[in-house]
Amino acid sequence: MEPNVTADQLSTVTYQLFSDYHTHPQGHRVQPYTQGLLQPWADSARNIALSDIAFTDHDRYHAGIDFDEIDRLQERNPELKIRAGIELDNDPVHSASGRKWIEQHWNKLDFVLGSVHFLDRADQMFDTIPGGAEQFEGRDIDAIYADYFRRVREMAATGLVDCLAHLDLVKIHGYRPNAEIDAIVNETLDFIRSRNLAIELSTAGWRKPVNELYPADRIIELAIEKGIPFTSASDAHSHVQLGDNFPRLAQRMSAFGIREVCVFEKHNRNMRFICKT
């Protein structure tokens, strides 16, 4: 429990997450945006009482994104806020074209996630299951963590992202550094704060071998101390995963005393309460 929040205070507060800012309607391949592809996401949002969702397909699938189709979906579902977004990766093959696409469509996008999925192998994401774990075997884990967070800072420095995704994704296979996490992440968190960026609280980690929220509790504590805001996210690759484990996430956020999440419209960030007394 967050030290500044008492049990009596928590007992009078109800938490309700309303936004999911990490979703992949296309899944893992290029699929043109159509109402048939997108409407199930709006339906799922209503079914679990979400009112604000961002589509954030991977930048390598940008060919499938159609802003007109997102506008049509918004018109058909006026009670929802449906944000046009994308996830910019550090993919050594596709990221250059992804950045160019984001620059060209910046004014049409509401939200850009930045993420790191590649270390020193250009042919495989390190978070691939099970193959990605091989990139950690027999190696200096502290050095891998340092390299990973250096790449996160490089992503934050592009000026093309509003929020960093699954900040400690590097832990996905359960490999832990020997060094204290404060020493490893403080420089990165300070840089994120200096750039006025957000980070996401992602339930996806609970679906992975590490079985842990992204980011870890200590990183959340440090981010709170530095005044870094949060989004709520599921990293859903199917509409049935939308808002996955959000009740559990709400409980964790209440324990930390986090009472607001940020939402974005044309890259403008606003804070919204997730709790009521």
C-alpha positions in Angstrom: 0.0 0.0 0.0 1.2 3.5 -0.7 2.4 5.0 2.6 0.4 8.2 2.3 -2.9 6.3 1.8 -4.6 4.8 4.8 -6.9 1.7 4.7 -9.8 3.9 6.0 -9.3 6.3 3.1 -9.2 3.5 0.5 -12.3 2.0 1.9 -14.3 5.1 1.0 -13.0 5.3 -2.6 -14.3 3.4 -5.6 -11.9 3.0 -8.6 -13.2 2.6 -12.1 -10.8 2.5 -15.0 -12.4 3.9 -18.1 -9.6 4.0 -20.7 -7.4 1.6 -22.6 -4.6 3.2 -24.5 -2.8 0.3 -25.9 -4.7 -1.8 -28.4 -4.0 -3.6 -31.7 -7.0 -4.1 -34.0 -4.8 -5.5 -36.7 -3.2 -8.0 -34.4 0.0 -9.3 -35.9 -0.4 -8.5 -39.6 -1.6 -5.8 -41.9 -5.4 -5.7 -42.0 -7.1 -2.7 -43.6 -9.3 -0.8 -41.1 -13.0 -1.5 -41.8 -16.1 -1.2 -39.7 -16.2 -4.9 -39.5 -12.7 -5.0 -38.0 -13.2 -2.1 -35.6 -16.8 -2.3 -34.4 -16.2 -5.3 -32.1 -13.6 -3.2 -30.2 -16.3 -0.5 -29.6 -18.8 -3.2 -28.5 -16.2 -4.7 -26.1 -15.5 -1.3 -24.7 -19.2 -0.7 -23.9 -19.5 -4.2 -22.4 -16.8 -3.5 -19.8 -17.7 0.2 -19.2 -14.8 1.7 -21.0 -15.5 5.1 -22.5 -12.1 6.1 -24.0 -9.9 3.8 -26.2 -6.9 4.4 -28.4 -6.1 2.2 -31.4 -2.3 1.8 -31.4 -1.3 -0.7 -34.0 2.4 -1.3 -34.6 4.0 1.2 -37.0 5.1 -1.6 -39.3 1.4 -2.2 -40.1 0.6 1.5 -40.8 -0.6 0.6 -44.3 -3.8 -0.8 -42.7 -4.7 2.4 -40.7 -7.5 4.5 -42.2 -8.4 7.7 -40.4 -11.7 7.9 -42.3 -12.7 4.5 -40.9 -11.9 5.7 -37.4 -14.0 8.8 -37.9 -16.9 6.6 -39.1 -16.6 4.4 -36.1 -16.7 7.5 -33.9 -19.8 8.7 -35.6 -21.5 5.3 -35.1 -20.4 5.2 -31.4 -20.8 8.8 -30.1 -20.8 7.7 -26.5 -17.2 6.5 -26.8 -14.0 8.5 -27.3 -12.1 6.7 -30.0 -8.5 7.9 -30.4 -6.3 7.5 -33.5 -2.9 6.2 -32.4 0.1 4.1 -33.3 2.9 2.3 -31.5 6.3 3.4 -32.7 8.9 0.6 -32.2 12.7 0.5 -32.5 12.4 -2.2 -35.2 15.7 -1.8 -37.1 14.0 -2.7 -40.4 10.7 -0.8 -40.3 11.1 2.0 -37.7 12.5 4.6 -40.2 9.4 4.3 -42.4 7.3 4.2 -39.2 8.8 7.5 -38.1 8.3 9.1 -41.5 4.6 8.0 -41.5 4.1 9.5 -38.0 5.6 12.8 -39.1 3.4 12.9 -42.1 0.2 12.1 -40.2 1.1 13.8 -36.9 -1.9 16.1 -37.0 -4.3 13.2 -37.6 -3.0 11.2 -34.7 -4.2 11.7 -31.1 -1.6 9.5 -29.4 1.7 7.8 -30.1 3.2 5.1 -28.0 7.0 4.5 -28.0 8.3 1.0 -27.3 11.5 -1.1 -27.5 11.2 -4.7 -28.7 14.7 -5.1 -30.2 18.1 -5.4 -28.6 21.1 -6.4 -30.6 19.4 -8.9 -32.8 17.7 -7.3 -35.8 15.9 -10.4 -36.8 13.9 -11.2 -33.7 12.1 -9.2 -31.0 13.4 -10.1 -27.5 9.9 -10.5 -26.1 9.0 -13.3 -28.6 7.8 -16.4 -26.7 9.6 -18.7 -26.4 12.4 -17.9 -28.7 13.3 -14.4 -27.4 14.5 -15.8 -24.1 17.6 -17.2 -25.9 18.9 -13.6 -26.2 19.3 -13.5 -22.4 20.9 -16.9 -21.8 24.4 -16.8 -20.5 24.7 -13.1 -20.8 25.4 -10.2 -18.4 21.8 -9.3 -17.4 22.8 -5.9 -15.9 24.4 -5.0 -19.3 21.2 -6.0 -21.1 19.1 -3.9 -18.8 21.4 -0.9 -19.3 21.3 -1.3 -23.0 17.5 -1.7 -23.0 16.9 1.5 -21.0 19.3 3.4 -23.2 17.2 2.4 -26.1 14.1 3.6 -24.2 15.7 7.0 -23.7 16.5 7.1 -27.4 12.8 6.4 -28.2 11.8 9.2 -25.8 14.2 11.6 -27.5 12.6 11.2 -30.9 10.0 13.8 -30.1 7.4 11.6 -31.8 5.9 9.9 -28.8 3.4 10.9 -26.1 3.9 7.9 -23.8 6.3 5.0 -23.2 4.8 1.5 -23.4 5.5 -1.4 -21.0 8.5 0.4 -19.6 10.3 -2.6 -18.2 9.4 -5.1 -20.9 13.0 -6.4 -20.6 11.9 -8.5 -17.6 9.4 -10.5 -19.6 11.3 -13.8 -19.4 12.0 -13.5 -15.7 15.7 -12.4 -15.9 16.5 -9.9 -13.2 19.4 -7.6 -12.8 21.9 -7.8 -9.9 22.0 -4.0 -9.6 19.3 -2.1 -7.7 16.5 -1.1 -10.1 16.6 2.5 -8.8 20.1 2.9 -10.2 19.1 1.3 -13.5 15.9 3.3 -14.2 16.4 6.7 -12.5 18.2 8.3 -15.5 15.4 7.0 -17.8 12.6 8.3 -15.6 14.3 11.7 -15.2 14.6 11.9 -19.0 10.9 10.9 -19.5 10.0 13.6 -17.0 12.1 16.2 -18.7 10.3 15.4 -21.9 6.9 15.7 -20.2 5.9 12.2 -21.3 3.7 9.6 -19.7 4.2 5.9 -19.1 1.6 3.2 -19.2 0.5 0.8 -16.5 0.1 -2.3 -18.6 -1.7 -5.5 -17.6 0.0 -7.4 -20.4 2.7 -8.5 -18.0 0.3 -10.6 -16.1 -0.2 -12.6 -19.3 3.5 -13.2 -19.8 6.0 -15.6 -18.2 7.1 -12.9 -15.7 3.5 -12.6 -14.4 4.0 -9.1 -13.2 2.5 -5.7 -14.0 4.5 -3.4 -16.3 6.2 -1.6 -14.8 7.3 -3.1 -11.5 6.1 -1.6 -8.2 9.4 0.1 -7.5 9.4 1.8 -10.8 5.8 3.0 -10.3 6.9 4.4 -6.9 9.8 6.3 -8.5 7.6 7.6 -11.3 5.0 8.9 -8.7 7.8 10.7 -6.8 9.0 12.3 -10.1 5.4 13.4 -11.1 5.2 11.2 -14.2 1.6 10.6 -15.3 0.2 7.2 -16.3 -2.2 5.7 -18.8 -4.0 2.5 -18.3 -3.4 -0.2 -20.9 -4.0 -3.8 -21.8 -1.8 -4.3 -25.0 -4.8 -6.1 -26.4 -4.3 -8.0 -29.7 -7.9 -9.1 -29.8 -11.0 -7.2 -28.8 -11.7 -9.9 -26.2 -8.5 -8.8 -24.4 -9.6 -5.1 -24.2 -9.4 -4.0 -20.6 -7.9 -7.3 -19.6 -7.4 -7.5 -15.8 -8.5 -3.9 -15.3 -10.2 -4.6 -12.0 -6.9 -6.0 -10.7 -5.1 -3.0 -12.1 -7.6 -0.7 -10.4 -6.7 -2.4 -7.1 -3.0 -1.9 -7.6 -3.5 1.8 -8.5 -5.7 2.3 -5.4 -2.9 0.8 -3.3 -0.4 3.4 -4.8 -2.9 6.2 -4.3 -3.0 6.9 -8.1 -6.3 8.7 -8.6 -5.9 10.0 -12.2 -4.9 8.7 -15.6 -4.1 10.8 -18.6 -6.0 10.8 -21.9 -5.0 12.4 -25.2 -6.6 14.3 -28.0 -4.4 15.4 -30.9 -1.4 14.9 -28.5 -2.8 17.2 -25.9 -2.8 15.5 -22.5 -5.6 15.8 -19.9 -5.9 14.2 -16.5 -9.1 12.4 -15.6 -10.1 11.0 -12.2 -10.5 7.2 -11.9 -12.0 7.3 -8.5 -15.0 8.7 -6.6 -15.8 8.8 -3.0 
